[in-house]
Amino acid sequence: MKVEITAGGIFGAKGEIPIGTVVEVESEPTGWAGRYRVVSDGKGKTLVTGTGDENDQPKTAAEVLEMAKDQNVQFMSFKAAAAKLFGDKTPAKKDEIIAALEDLATKPN
């Protein structure tokens, strides 16, 4: 089975595993609850995830800010999109992420 890391706090032999990393595990890691999602069931079936676009590029700060306003977008999806921009420096709380995105969106390239 393959799972994608969706939140920090999961560590491997080389330290913390970055958000967005897909790892193969023998069974569902229930101890990681809320910090991963299953992307393949291990039986040859891949679950539908993302947009299906093979060139799934990180969103801009403005696009991620729009996600925060959308009632249909879950917090973890919003945070994962922000993490693609901020990496390990992604704030933990939604309001902190929004402030950081607003700051990033107003900076000149």
Residue pairs with C-beta under 8 A, 6 or more apart in sequence:
1 24
1 25
1 26
1 27
1 28
1 38
1 40
1 41
1 42
2 22
2 23
2 24
2 25
2 38
2 39
2 40
2 42
3 22
3 23
3 25
3 28
3 29
3 32
3 36
3 37
3 38
3 39
4 20
4 21
4 22
4 36
4 37
4 39
4 49
5 17
5 18
5 19
5 20
5 21
5 22
5 23
5 35
5 36
6 19
6 20
6 35
6 36
6 37
6 76
6 79
6 80
7 19
7 34
7 35
7 36
7 76
7 79
8 16
8 19
8 35
8 88
8 90
9 16
9 35
10 16
10 17
10 32
10 35
10 36
11 17
12 23
16 88
17 23
18 87
18 88
19 80
19 83
19 90
20 80
20 83
20 84
22 39
28 38
29 36
34 76
37 49
38 47
39 46
39 47
39 49
40 46
40 47
41 47
50 56
58 81
58 84
58 85
59 67
59 81
59 84
59 85
60 105
61 85
61 101
61 102
61 104
61 105
62 105
63 81
64 78
64 81
64 82
64 85
64 101
65 98
65 101
65 102
65 105
67 73
67 77
67 78
67 81
68 78
68 94
68 97
68 98
68 101
75 94
78 94
78 97
79 90
79 94
79 97
82 90
82 97
82 100
82 101
83 90
85 101
85 104
86 100
90 97
90 100
91 97
91 99
91 100
